[in-house]
Amino acid sequence: MLHQDDWFAYDESLQEYVALIERDPSTKFAFSAAVARDISGRLLFQHSPTDRQIQELRRDPRCLLQANFVGPPSATIYRRSGKFQFDTNLKWLVDVDAYVRILSEGGRFQYSSRPLINVTAGAAHQVTREVQGNPILQYVENAYVYRAFCFTGLERDRMSVV
């Protein structure tokens, strides 16, 4: 899924994404580093997880609830299963929710430290920019996603009473 304002960093970027996911049949998800650029294409920073974050992701995909170090959907590829759908109740954390659900179903992920994608950052039209000015939406979506992944059934039942 490539956002309209993002673009491949290299002619072979798509081929490299496909190679990441096809490397091992148990790989369900893959992602790469990304280069963030402003609306005019000027380099802002490189988005890359640390080795420690990658290790933590292998242990528990819910670590993404603390920080989305995978990055935007444009920097990912996943093996589609018949039952997977994005949660339409979400606007801002829809990608984090999807990553955690895909990775929680089992299977492996692959990561490329080579930034295969250029992503636009800081543009006025972006959801992230809109949400930065809306702390209520941030709270509601974080609570929704946290509740979906971090409570047992009994704890979830108790939360609905409060």
C-alpha positions in Angstrom: 0.0 0.0 0.0 1.7 3.2 -1.2 0.3 6.5 0.0 -0.3 9.1 -2.7 2.5 11.3 -1.4 5.2 8.6 -0.9 7.4 7.0 -3.5 9.9 4.3 -4.0 13.5 5.2 -3.2 15.0 3.0 -5.9 13.9 1.4 -9.2 14.2 -2.0 -7.5 12.4 -1.1 -4.3 9.2 -3.1 -5.0 11.3 -6.1 -6.1 13.2 -5.9 -2.8 9.9 -5.8 -0.8 8.7 -8.9 -2.6 12.0 -10.7 -2.0 11.7 -9.9 1.7 8.3 -11.5 2.0 9.1 -14.4 -0.3 12.4 -15.3 1.4 10.6 -17.6 3.8 7.1 -19.0 3.4 6.3 -18.4 7.1 7.0 -14.6 6.6 3.7 -12.8 6.9 5.0 -9.2 7.1 8.0 -7.2 6.0 9.1 -3.6 6.3 12.0 -1.3 5.6 13.6 1.8 6.8 12.2 4.9 5.2 13.5 8.4 4.3 11.3 11.2 5.4 11.2 14.2 3.2 9.3 17.5 3.2 6.7 18.4 0.6 9.4 19.7 -1.7 11.5 16.5 -1.4 14.1 17.8 1.0 15.6 15.2 3.3 14.3 15.5 6.9 15.5 12.3 8.6 15.7 8.5 8.2 13.1 6.4 10.0 14.8 3.2 11.2 14.1 1.0 14.2 17.0 0.1 16.5 18.2 -3.5 16.9 16.6 -3.6 20.3 13.2 -2.6 18.9 13.5 -5.3 16.3 14.2 -7.9 19.0 11.3 -6.6 21.1 9.0 -6.9 18.1 10.0 -10.5 17.6 9.1 -11.2 21.3 5.8 -9.3 21.4 4.2 -7.3 18.6 2.3 -5.3 21.2 5.4 -3.3 21.8 4.2 -1.2 18.8 1.6 0.3 21.1 4.3 2.3 22.8 5.8 3.6 19.5 5.3 2.8 15.9 8.8 2.1 14.9 7.7 0.1 11.8 6.6 3.3 10.2 3.9 4.1 7.6 2.1 1.5 5.5 4.1 2.6 2.5 7.2 1.0 4.1 5.5 -2.3 4.6 4.4 -5.4 2.7 2.3 -8.2 4.1 1.1 -11.6 3.0 -2.6 -11.2 2.7 -4.9 -13.7 4.4 -8.5 -14.1 3.5 -9.7 -12.9 6.9 -7.6 -9.7 7.4 -9.3 -6.3 7.2 -8.2 -2.9 8.5 -10.3 -1.7 11.5 -12.6 1.0 10.1 -13.2 2.4 13.6 -9.7 3.8 13.5 -8.3 6.8 11.8 -4.8 7.4 13.2 -3.7 4.1 14.7 -5.2 1.9 11.9 -1.6 1.0 10.8 -0.4 0.1 14.2 -3.5 -2.0 14.9 -3.0 -3.8 11.6 0.7 -4.5 12.2 0.0 -5.9 15.7 -2.9 -8.1 14.4 -0.8 -9.5 11.5 2.2 -10.2 13.7 0.1 -11.7 16.5 -1.4 -14.3 14.2 2.0 -16.0 14.0 4.6 -16.2 11.3 7.7 -14.3 10.8 8.6 -10.8 9.7 11.6 -9.5 7.8 13.2 -6.1 8.0 15.5 -4.3 5.6 17.6 -1.5 7.0 17.9 -0.1 3.5 15.4 2.7 3.1 13.3 1.4 0.2 10.7 4.2 0.4 10.6 8.0 0.6 7.7 9.3 2.8 6.4 12.8 2.9 6.5 14.2 6.5 5.0 17.3 8.0 2.5 18.1 5.2 -0.7 19.8 6.2 -2.9 17.2 4.5 -1.6 14.3 6.5 -3.6 12.5 9.2 -0.7 12.6 11.6 -0.6 16.4 11.4 -4.4 16.6 12.0 -4.2 14.2 15.0 -1.4 16.1 16.6 -3.9 18.9 17.2 -6.6 16.6 18.5 -5.6 15.1 21.9 -9.1 13.6 22.4 -8.8 11.5 19.2 -5.3 10.4 20.3 -6.7 9.3 23.7 -9.7 7.6 22.3 -7.8 5.6 19.7 -5.0 4.7 22.1 -7.5 3.4 24.6 -9.4 1.5 21.9 -6.3 -0.2 20.6 -4.8 -0.8 24.0 -8.1 -2.4 25.2 -8.2 -4.6 22.1 -4.7 -6.1 22.7 -3.8 -5.7 26.4 -6.7 -7.0 28.5 -7.8 -10.5 29.2 -11.5 -11.2 28.7 -12.3 -10.6 32.4 -10.4 -7.4 32.5 -12.1 -6.2 29.4 -15.5 -7.0 30.9 -14.6 -5.0 34.0 -13.5 -2.0 31.9 -16.9 -1.9 30.1 -18.6 -1.4 33.5 -16.5 1.6 34.4 
